[in-house]
Amino acid sequence: ITDVRLKTEASRKNSSTNSPRLASGSNEVSTVTIRENDESRGILNIDAVLNSNSELVVTEGTNLVLSVRRGSGSFGMIGCSWRLTGLSADILNDVSGPLSGTLTWNEREDVKSISVVITNDDVPEIIERFSVELYSPTGGARLGSQSMIVVAIDQNDFANGLVGFSGQSLAVSVPEATSPSDAGAQVRLTVLRSFGTFGFVNASWFIAGAAADLSPVMGSIFFLPNETTQTIILNSLPDIIPEGEERFTITLTAVSGGASLRPGFTQAVIVIPANDDAFGIFSIAENSRNIYTQESRTTAFSIVRSGGTFRDVRVVYRISAVDSNFADDTAATFFPATSSVTFLAGVNMSTVTLQVLSDPFPEEAR
């Protein structure tokens, strides 16, 4: 209060000896203090971008550095404690460094950090989670809405497995069936699930261009948790058509359940050997079964190829005496007495020409 006096002039004249006055003589003071406000000491939050599941996803081998931010005011010295929670025995093997600690901010400081090292190993693991929590703030600070976050270590080292054919199944052979019930015309291909075996896994497969030769030509196999082996069973189909060797490729086309296809082991070759006399059945032509000729003449006979005509085939022939009572002097009678003829692929008949040699000896027909 800086001044006091009577309100009117008349009052002042009539009260010359009794006027109002300040108790302190000059100024009378009352102090008004505005208390701290608007979170002047700060609000503490873990500064992290979370996914749609409100988790911070990291990979194995990550050096995780979490910023703890002092928002709003930054007056005075403050602090807080932190700790990792939800640590299973498996996660303890994956986390190195301190599991708890304290953070201290000087006046006007706004960011501190927490370091967590996620160890890299060769053990297949599914997603593992733990929490980072701030607690017990000091110096007038308080905890904000993101003072605890969930950290998810993504699945690693093919936790759900790599799916592919076994080495022994990369190339297999199956004969053509002789009948629909031919048990010997079946082939089994082994599919392996390597590395991790967590969860249920489905794998699809397909064989292109084999509908007339193999059954089935598409399908899927299913792995239960911890299951490592499945088998694809194929049957060859019977027919009466001469065929050369046929090769078909079976392909693992897709997998589900978090697994992956194993590079280099997604395809296998199935071989059906030549069948139904694919290379031919060779015989002397009917019109060459009986040939009449004379000395010093040429004659010929034909060889026919029935069935298949795949590949080049060499046929060897030899001339010999029919009647054992005669001496076998065919080498002196025919030229050549023994030789061969080659049937090229696709050729089904060949004619052989012989020279009947002359001699000075009288002879009966033979």
Buried (B, 14 or more C-beta within 10 A) or exposed (E): EEEEEBEEEEEEEEEEEEEEEEEEEEEEEEEEEEEEEEBBBBBBBBEBEBEEEEBBBBEBEBEBEBEBBBBBBBBBBBBBBBBBEEBEEEBEEBBEBEBEEEBEBEEEEBEBEBEBBBBEEEBBBBBBBBBBBBEEBEBBBBBBEBBBBBBBBBBBEBBBBBBBBBEEBBEBEBBBBEEEEBEEBEBEBBBBBBBBBBBBBBBBBBBEEBEEBBBBBEEBBEBEEEEEEBEBEBBBBBEEEBBBEBEBEBBBEEBBBBBBBBEEBBEBEBBBEBBBBBBBEBEBEEEBEEEEEEEEEEBEBBBBBEBBBBBEBEBEBEBEEEEEEEEEEBEEBBBBBEEEBEBEEEEBEBEBEBEBBEEEEEEEEE
